[in-house]
Amino acid sequence: MMGGAIASLVAAMPVASLAQTEIELWHAFSGRLQELVDAQVADFNEMQDDYEVVSTSKGNYSETLNAGIAAFRAGEQPDILMVFEVGTATMMAAEGAVRPVHEVLGGADVGFDPDAYIGAVKGYYTTPEGEMLSLPFNSSTPVLWVNRDALEEAGIDPDTDLSTWSQVGDVLDQLAEAGHECPMTTAWQSWIHLENLSAYHDTPFATMENGFAGLGTELALNNEVQVRHIEQLGEWAQEGKFIYAGRRNEGGANFRAGECALFTESSAGYAGISDEAEFDFEVRPLPYWEDAGSAPQNTIIGGASLWVMEGQSDEEYQGVAEFLSYLSSPEVQAQWHQDTGYLPITSAAADLTRESGFYEENPGTDIAVEQMTANEPTANSKGIRLGNFDQIRTIIDEELEAVWAGDKDAQSALDSAAERGNELLRRFEQANSR
C-alpha cells in the first residue's frame, strides 16, 4: 500500500516540478547584499517552472574564486561563478574552464543585445573585439561617504566642499582639533587609493594600457601622483586623522556605527549604510588632487561579474541564459541599482531610475554613474587587467600598512610593491605565453 500511495502522490505532482533544471550560482555576498540577491533568485524561480536557481555564498571574493577553481579541477563546478574584477585575467587565461557570456546569451532566444549594456561598465569584461566574456552583475566605483552629523558636531558646515584632497585635509584638521577620534577611514585601500587614484588622474597604474594590451605589463604605481597621495595619507595616519581599519571593508562597520566622519568606499556601500546608519549621511564624488595629472578623468569599476562555467548540459545553459537575461532586464537592474548602489549595467536601467525620480529623492546616488561616464575612458582609465592581481594586491596591502605604521616612506613602499608585484606578473606571463 505504501508504494502505491507514493506512486499516486508522484503522479499527481505537476510535471514541471519533476523536470526543473537546477542552476547553481556561487557568490561572495553576505549580509544585506546576500538578502537582496536571494530575493532576485526567489523571484526568478517563482516566475517560471523550468529552472531552479540555487545560490550559495562561498565566502569573500578571494575564497569564492578559489572555491570555483578547486571545483572545476574536481569536475564539480557551478553553472555560474561570481569573480571579482581582479580575477578577470585569471578567468580569461583559464582555457576550457569558462564559456563566454556572449556565446551563452547569443545562443539562446533571450533577445541578447550587447549594445544595451553601458560601455564603461561592460568594457572591463570584454575581448579586444568588444565581445562580453562575463556579465558585469555587481559593478561599483569608489566615492566619499560623509557623516554630516559628525561634521556639524565639530563645528564644520556639512555642505563644505570636499571635491579635492586639499579640502579634505582642511576638514580633517578641523575634526582632529575638535577631538574627533576617527576623522577618516577607508575600505579596499589598493583599489581606491592606488588603482582608482591613478585612473582618476589619467596616470598609468601599469604599462601596456594597464595590462589590457598584453602580458608583458609592468607596474607603474610608484610614480609622482601615487607617491604624493600615499605620502599624504601616511602623514594623516601618523597624526591620527586617517584611521586604518583593515584590507577589505572592515572600516565599513566603523562608519555605519557613526564613529568616523569621512569614509572612502564603494558606491555599493549604500546598501549597508542606508540600512544601518542612524545619522544623516550623504555621498560625494571621490576627491582628487587639483594640480596633478588630468583629474578628474573617470574612476574605474570594482565589484564582480558572473562567469559561466564549462561542462554543463544544454538545458543548464539555456537556464543560465534565461537567468542572466532576467538579471539584465530594466526593472530588475533598476531596482538592484537603487537598493545597492551598484552601477546599472544597462542604459535602460539608468534611464528608468532617473525617470522614477530616485536620484532626486536620494541626492548623490547618481554620482557613481556620473564619475564613470563623465569622460571617455583613456588607456589609463578604462580598467586594470593583470595576472595574479589578487596576490599583487596582498603585496600592496603589506607595503601600505608599513607606511601607515610609519615604518616606510611612500616612495620606498611603492618601489617595493612594484618590484615584488612585477615578479608575479612575470610568472603569470611565463605560465600563459603561447
PLY file of the C-alpha trace (Angstrom):
ply
format ascii 1.0
element vertex 434
property float x
property float y
property float z
element edge 433
property int vertex1
property int vertex2
end_header
0.00 0.00 0.00
2.78 2.41 0.88
4.36 2.06 -2.60
1.01 2.64 -4.24
0.42 5.79 -2.19
3.80 7.21 -3.14
3.20 6.39 -6.80
-0.16 8.13 -6.66
1.40 11.17 -5.00
4.16 11.42 -7.61
1.65 11.02 -10.43
-0.38 13.90 -9.02
2.63 16.27 -8.91
2.95 18.87 -11.70
5.17 17.61 -14.49
7.16 20.86 -14.50
8.29 20.34 -10.90
9.80 16.98 -11.86
11.53 18.42 -14.93
13.08 21.51 -13.35
16.73 22.04 -14.27
18.90 23.21 -11.38
21.23 26.16 -11.95
23.99 26.63 -9.38
25.16 30.17 -8.58
28.16 30.67 -6.29
28.64 34.20 -4.99
30.62 36.22 -2.45
27.81 38.15 -0.79
26.85 38.29 2.87
24.57 40.48 4.96
22.22 42.85 3.16
23.63 42.06 -0.30
23.05 38.35 0.18
19.45 39.07 1.17
18.93 41.10 -1.99
20.43 38.52 -4.36
18.43 35.78 -2.62
15.29 37.84 -3.31
16.21 38.05 -7.00
16.75 34.29 -7.17
13.44 33.64 -5.44
11.63 35.99 -7.84
13.14 34.27 -10.90
12.27 30.83 -9.53
8.71 31.95 -8.84
8.11 33.44 -12.30
8.83 30.26 -14.29
8.70 26.47 -13.85
11.57 25.21 -16.00
14.56 26.14 -13.86
15.51 26.45 -10.21
18.47 28.70 -9.39
20.24 27.72 -6.17
22.51 30.44 -4.79
25.31 29.72 -2.35
27.72 32.11 -0.63
31.29 30.83 -0.75
32.91 33.44 1.49
34.72 36.59 0.41
35.80 37.33 -3.15
39.14 35.53 -2.91
37.56 32.49 -1.24
34.83 32.31 -3.88
37.35 32.41 -6.74
39.47 29.73 -5.09
36.40 27.58 -4.46
35.43 27.85 -8.12
38.91 26.88 -9.32
39.03 23.89 -6.96
35.54 22.78 -8.01
36.43 22.93 -11.70
39.52 20.80 -11.15
37.31 18.27 -9.38
34.67 18.39 -12.12
32.11 19.84 -9.70
31.95 23.45 -10.88
28.75 25.52 -10.54
26.94 26.86 -13.58
27.65 30.48 -12.62
30.61 31.77 -10.59
30.95 35.30 -9.23
34.53 36.54 -9.67
35.79 39.93 -8.52
37.34 42.21 -11.09
40.95 41.42 -10.16
40.32 37.81 -11.15
39.40 38.74 -14.73
42.82 37.97 -16.25
42.90 34.66 -14.38
39.50 33.66 -15.77
40.44 34.76 -19.29
43.54 32.58 -19.12
41.61 29.56 -17.84
41.14 27.82 -21.17
38.38 25.26 -21.15
37.03 26.48 -17.81
34.60 29.19 -18.91
32.06 29.75 -21.66
31.88 33.42 -22.76
28.63 35.15 -21.86
28.17 36.43 -25.41
28.06 32.80 -26.58
25.64 31.72 -23.86
23.24 34.64 -24.33
23.72 34.84 -28.08
23.00 31.15 -28.46
19.69 31.34 -26.61
16.47 33.00 -27.67
16.53 35.70 -24.98
16.85 38.86 -27.09
20.53 39.45 -26.27
21.75 42.91 -27.36
25.36 43.67 -26.31
24.84 47.36 -27.14
22.22 47.60 -24.38
24.99 47.37 -21.77
26.81 50.53 -20.67
30.23 50.61 -22.33
32.17 51.89 -19.32
30.79 49.04 -17.24
30.98 46.10 -19.65
34.34 47.18 -21.12
36.30 45.66 -18.27
34.93 42.23 -19.13
35.16 42.21 -22.93
37.60 40.96 -25.53
39.55 43.50 -27.64
36.79 42.99 -30.21
34.17 44.04 -27.66
32.63 40.61 -27.04
31.34 40.12 -23.49
33.16 37.44 -21.53
31.14 37.75 -18.33
28.11 39.66 -17.06
29.08 42.76 -15.00
26.47 41.99 -12.37
27.70 44.00 -9.39
29.90 46.84 -10.58
30.74 49.75 -8.32
33.13 52.65 -8.16
34.61 54.44 -5.13
33.04 57.55 -3.63
33.37 59.61 -0.48
30.79 58.93 2.23
30.14 61.79 4.65
28.69 61.69 8.18
27.01 65.07 8.17
26.18 64.90 11.88
29.85 64.39 12.75
30.84 67.47 10.77
28.16 69.59 12.44
29.19 68.39 15.89
32.75 69.51 15.10
31.50 72.95 14.05
32.03 72.29 10.34
29.49 73.23 7.68
28.22 69.81 6.48
27.86 71.28 2.99
31.53 72.26 2.82
33.25 71.47 -0.47
35.17 68.18 -0.35
35.96 67.89 -4.05
39.75 67.88 -3.60
42.14 66.14 -1.24
43.41 69.55 -0.14
39.90 70.46 1.02
39.58 67.07 2.72
42.85 67.80 4.52
41.45 71.08 5.87
38.36 69.29 7.21
40.48 66.53 8.78
42.48 69.23 10.58
39.26 70.71 11.99
37.92 67.30 13.01
41.16 66.49 14.82
41.15 69.84 16.59
37.59 69.12 17.74
38.78 65.85 19.25
37.15 63.51 16.75
38.70 60.06 17.15
38.12 58.85 13.57
38.21 61.74 11.11
38.58 59.40 8.09
38.84 55.71 7.31
38.78 53.65 4.14
37.87 50.31 2.61
39.81 48.50 -0.13
42.92 50.68 0.11
44.66 49.48 -3.08
41.50 49.72 -5.21
40.63 53.22 -4.03
43.92 54.90 -3.16
46.14 53.50 -5.91
44.12 51.88 -8.70
41.34 54.46 -8.87
43.66 57.30 -7.87
45.72 56.50 -10.96
42.74 56.29 -13.32
41.14 59.44 -11.89
44.35 61.37 -12.62
44.84 59.70 -16.04
48.08 58.17 -14.81
49.10 54.58 -15.59
48.88 52.01 -12.82
50.74 49.59 -15.09
52.32 49.72 -18.54
50.72 48.39 -21.72
47.37 50.06 -21.05
47.21 48.68 -17.52
47.66 45.17 -18.89
44.89 45.31 -21.49
47.48 45.34 -24.29
49.38 42.23 -23.27
51.05 40.04 -20.68
54.34 41.95 -20.73
52.95 44.69 -18.50
54.86 46.11 -15.52
53.56 48.03 -12.52
53.81 51.83 -12.66
52.19 52.57 -9.32
55.28 54.25 -7.87
55.22 57.49 -9.83
54.67 61.09 -8.71
50.90 61.16 -8.27
50.74 57.87 -6.37
53.71 58.66 -4.14
52.34 62.08 -3.27
48.95 60.68 -2.31
50.25 57.79 -0.21
52.73 60.11 1.47
49.88 62.44 2.48
47.75 59.56 3.79
50.77 58.33 5.74
51.14 61.72 7.40
47.44 61.77 8.27
47.77 58.27 9.71
50.62 59.36 11.96
48.59 62.38 13.08
45.50 60.30 13.89
43.44 61.85 11.10
43.34 58.71 8.95
42.42 55.53 10.82
43.30 52.29 9.05
40.81 49.52 9.83
41.82 46.68 7.50
42.45 45.46 3.99
38.89 44.84 2.90
35.84 46.65 4.23
36.43 46.47 7.96
36.12 50.27 8.11
32.52 49.99 6.96
31.37 48.88 10.39
33.07 51.91 11.97
31.40 54.32 9.57
27.96 52.71 9.79
28.18 52.90 13.59
28.75 56.66 13.35
32.34 56.52 14.61
34.02 58.02 11.51
33.29 61.31 9.79
34.60 60.54 6.30
34.84 57.18 4.56
36.22 56.28 1.14
34.30 53.22 -0.01
32.46 51.63 -2.87
29.24 53.20 -4.10
27.75 49.82 -3.16
28.21 50.79 0.47
24.76 52.31 0.04
23.00 49.04 0.85
24.57 48.67 4.29
24.83 52.35 5.17
21.21 53.14 4.32
20.13 50.06 6.26
22.16 50.64 9.43
23.24 54.29 9.78
21.38 56.25 12.45
22.87 59.56 11.37
22.49 61.97 8.46
24.82 60.80 5.69
25.49 61.62 2.07
27.66 60.51 -0.80
30.14 62.81 -2.54
32.46 62.31 -5.53
35.86 60.77 -4.84
38.29 63.66 -4.13
41.20 64.40 -6.45
44.42 66.41 -6.43
43.56 69.54 -8.38
47.15 70.14 -9.53
48.07 66.59 -10.53
47.54 64.69 -13.75
44.33 65.28 -15.68
41.90 64.86 -12.80
39.07 64.35 -12.64
39.17 61.88 -15.55
36.98 58.92 -14.61
37.08 56.29 -11.90
37.10 52.57 -12.68
34.85 49.77 -11.58
35.22 47.27 -8.83
32.87 44.61 -7.65
32.47 41.42 -9.64
30.99 39.78 -12.69
29.23 36.49 -13.33
31.18 33.89 -15.32
29.52 30.88 -16.91
31.46 27.66 -16.37
32.07 24.98 -18.96
30.95 21.36 -18.58
27.20 21.91 -18.23
24.24 20.49 -20.16
22.39 22.31 -22.95
19.39 22.63 -20.61
21.54 24.28 -17.96
23.00 26.76 -20.45
19.51 27.67 -21.58
18.56 28.22 -17.93
21.68 30.30 -17.34
20.79 32.46 -20.35
17.24 32.94 -19.04
18.52 33.91 -15.58
21.20 36.32 -16.85
18.62 37.89 -19.16
16.32 38.31 -16.16
19.12 39.99 -14.17
19.75 42.35 -17.10
16.11 43.40 -17.55
15.49 47.14 -16.97
13.15 46.73 -13.99
15.34 44.21 -12.17
18.53 46.17 -12.89
17.00 49.49 -11.85
15.82 48.04 -8.54
19.22 46.40 -7.92
20.98 49.70 -8.64
18.66 51.61 -6.31
18.83 49.05 -3.49
22.60 48.53 -3.53
24.42 51.50 -5.02
25.95 49.24 -7.66
26.08 50.76 -11.12
23.23 49.97 -13.51
24.66 47.72 -16.23
22.27 48.84 -18.95
21.29 52.26 -20.25
17.63 51.31 -19.93
18.01 50.66 -16.19
19.77 54.00 -15.70
17.04 55.81 -17.64
14.30 54.02 -15.70
15.91 55.03 -12.39
16.20 58.65 -13.48
12.63 58.76 -14.76
11.34 57.31 -11.48
12.68 60.32 -9.56
15.01 58.15 -7.46
18.03 60.41 -7.97
16.05 63.49 -7.00
14.70 61.81 -3.88
18.13 60.40 -2.95
20.71 63.07 -3.80
24.16 61.72 -4.61
23.06 58.26 -5.69
23.81 59.19 -9.31
27.38 60.25 -8.53
28.84 56.81 -9.24
27.28 56.79 -12.72
28.47 60.34 -13.41
32.02 59.57 -12.25
32.24 56.57 -14.54
30.72 58.19 -17.62
31.71 61.90 -17.42
34.68 61.42 -19.77
35.59 58.91 -22.43
37.95 56.40 -20.77
41.62 56.60 -21.75
44.22 53.84 -21.88
44.96 54.73 -18.25
41.35 54.83 -17.06
39.44 52.01 -18.73
40.40 49.48 -16.07
43.20 47.18 -14.94
43.75 43.66 -16.20
46.72 41.98 -14.52
47.56 38.36 -13.90
47.98 37.25 -10.28
46.28 40.52 -9.32
44.80 39.16 -6.10
48.29 38.25 -4.88
49.65 41.60 -6.09
47.02 43.38 -4.03
48.22 41.45 -0.98
51.73 42.79 -1.61
50.37 46.32 -1.98
48.43 45.92 1.27
51.61 44.88 3.10
53.57 47.86 1.77
50.81 50.37 2.52
50.47 49.05 6.06
54.17 49.76 6.54
53.51 53.39 5.50
50.51 53.79 7.84
52.63 52.39 10.71
55.44 54.83 9.95
57.91 52.05 9.13
58.42 53.05 5.49
58.17 56.21 3.43
55.77 56.23 0.49
58.41 56.05 -2.24
60.23 53.08 -0.69
56.98 51.21 -0.08
55.64 51.71 -3.61
59.01 50.90 -5.18
58.99 47.65 -3.23
55.39 46.92 -4.22
56.27 47.42 -7.89
59.35 45.21 -7.70
57.59 42.40 -5.84
54.46 42.66 -7.97
56.44 42.53 -11.21
57.85 39.18 -10.18
54.29 37.81 -10.03
53.47 39.37 -13.40
56.46 37.61 -14.97
55.33 34.29 -13.51
51.86 34.77 -14.94
53.33 35.73 -18.32
55.54 32.64 -18.41
52.65 30.36 -17.43
50.30 31.75 -20.06
52.56 32.60 -23.01
52.00 30.51 -26.11
0 1
1 2
2 3
3 4
4 5
5 6
6 7
7 8
8 9
9 10
10 11
11 12
12 13
13 14
14 15
15 16
16 17
17 18
18 19
19 20
20 21
21 22
22 23
23 24
24 25
25 26
26 27
27 28
28 29
29 30
30 31
31 32
32 33
33 34
34 35
35 36
36 37
37 38
38 39
39 40
40 41
41 42
42 43
43 44
44 45
45 46
46 47
47 48
48 49
49 50
50 51
51 52
52 53
53 54
54 55
55 56
56 57
57 58
58 59
59 60
60 61
61 62
62 63
63 64
64 65
65 66
66 67
67 68
68 69
69 70
70 71
71 72
72 73
73 74
74 75
75 76
76 77
77 78
78 79
79 80
80 81
81 82
82 83
83 84
84 85
85 86
86 87
87 88
88 89
89 90
90 91
91 92
92 93
93 94
94 95
95 96
96 97
97 98
98 99
99 100
100 101
101 102
102 103
103 104
104 105
105 106
106 107
107 108
108 109
109 110
110 111
111 112
112 113
113 114
114 115
115 116
116 117
117 118
118 119
119 120
120 121
121 122
122 123
123 124
124 125
125 126
126 127
127 128
128 129
129 130
130 131
131 132
132 133
133 134
134 135
135 136
136 137
137 138
138 139
139 140
140 141
141 142
142 143
143 144
144 145
145 146
146 147
147 148
148 149
149 150
150 151
151 152
152 153
153 154
154 155
155 156
156 157
157 158
158 159
159 160
160 161
161 162
162 163
163 164
164 165
165 166
166 167
167 168
168 169
169 170
170 171
171 172
172 173
173 174
174 175
175 176
176 177
177 178
178 179
179 180
180 181
181 182
182 183
183 184
184 185
185 186
186 187
187 188
188 189
189 190
190 191
191 192
192 193
193 194
194 195
195 196
196 197
197 198
198 199
199 200
200 201
201 202
202 203
203 204
204 205
205 206
206 207
207 208
208 209
209 210
210 211
211 212
212 213
213 214
214 215
215 216
216 217
217 218
218 219
219 220
220 221
221 222
222 223
223 224
224 225
225 226
226 227
227 228
228 229
229 230
230 231
231 232
232 233
233 234
234 235
235 236
236 237
237 238
238 239
239 240
240 241
241 242
242 243
243 244
244 245
245 246
246 247
247 248
248 249
249 250
250 251
251 252
252 253
253 254
254 255
255 256
256 257
257 258
258 259
259 260
260 261
261 262
262 263
263 264
264 265
265 266
266 267
267 268
268 269
269 270
270 271
271 272
272 273
273 274
274 275
275 276
276 277
277 278
278 279
279 280
280 281
281 282
282 283
283 284
284 285
285 286
286 287
287 288
288 289
289 290
290 291
291 292
292 293
293 294
294 295
295 296
296 297
297 298
298 299
299 300
300 301
301 302
302 303
303 304
304 305
305 306
306 307
307 308
308 309
309 310
310 311
311 312
312 313
313 314
314 315
315 316
316 317
317 318
318 319
319 320
320 321
321 322
322 323
323 324
324 325
325 326
326 327
327 328
328 329
329 330
330 331
331 332
332 333
333 334
334 335
335 336
336 337
337 338
338 339
339 340
340 341
341 342
342 343
343 344
344 345
345 346
346 347
347 348
348 349
349 350
350 351
351 352
352 353
353 354
354 355
355 356
356 357
357 358
358 359
359 360
360 361
361 362
362 363
363 364
364 365
365 366
366 367
367 368
368 369
369 370
370 371
371 372
372 373
373 374
374 375
375 376
376 377
377 378
378 379
379 380
380 381
381 382
382 383
383 384
384 385
385 386
386 387
387 388
388 389
389 390
390 391
391 392
392 393
393 394
394 395
395 396
396 397
397 398
398 399
399 400
400 401
401 402
402 403
403 404
404 405
405 406
406 407
407 408
408 409
409 410
410 411
411 412
412 413
413 414
414 415
415 416
416 417
417 418
418 419
419 420
420 421
421 422
422 423
423 424
424 425
425 426
426 427
427 428
428 429
429 430
430 431
431 432
432 433
